[in-house]
Amino acid sequence: MEETYIDSLDPEKLLQCPYDKNHQIRACRFPYHLIKCRKNHPDVANKLATCPFNARHQVPRTEISHHISSCDDKSCIEQDIVNQTRNLGQETLAESTWQCPPCDEDWDKDLWEQTSTPFVWGTANYCGKNSPASNIVMEHKSNLASGMRVPKSLPYVLPWKNNGNAQ
């Protein structure tokens, strides 16, 4: 039994195509070949049924019920179902022990205590009077390379801002 199981996993093993008996296909390419050959041989494809346990098993429609009852891959799937059923009864969700960390922040309080002027884009921002750097002008940081600057105006005039003046 173990030898046939190992043999069936060999990717270089040659398998016979159910659509054309002259085709000998490597096991690793077999699923792709089945799809291609099914399209090329629709008359044979209509006479074959696909096993619900292994899509590589193409069986004559008249024998599919017998194949389903005796398919080797059926036992693997049945064993998975049994294992899932057993585990379902054993699994209980553990209650979470996570607790929110303490928070000392009070954004409303910080907002009222803030003495600096509000941020306005394009203006110099000075530090508050209580700040140790009260005499230092904070400069805007730019991501542009040195020697580059942000344009002071748009490269064109917007039609609705033009007020009808032609340029």
LINFENBEL-V563191 format. One record per backbone hydrogen bond with DSSP energy under -1.0 kcal/mol. CO is the residue of the C=O (numbers start at 1). NH is the residue of the N-H. If there is no record, write none. Layout:
CO&NH / CO&NH
This chain:
1&5 / 2&6 / 3&7 / 4&8 / 10&13 / 11&28 / 13&27 / 15&25 / 20&23 / 23&17 / 25&15 / 26&29 / 29&33 / 30&34 / 31&35 / 32&36 / 33&37 / 34&38 / 35&39 / 36&40 / 37&41 / 41&45 / 42&46 / 44&47 / 47&61 / 49&59 / 54&57 / 57&51 / 59&49 / 60&63 / 63&67 / 64&68 / 65&69 / 66&70 / 67&71 / 73&77 / 74&78 / 75&79 / 76&80 / 77&81 / 78&82 / 79&83 / 80&84 / 81&85 / 82&86 / 83&87 / 84&88 / 85&89 / 86&90 / 87&91 / 106&110 / 107&111 / 108&112 / 109&113 / 110&114 / 120&123 / 125&138 / 128&131 / 131&134 / 133&136 / 145&148 / 158&161 / 162&165
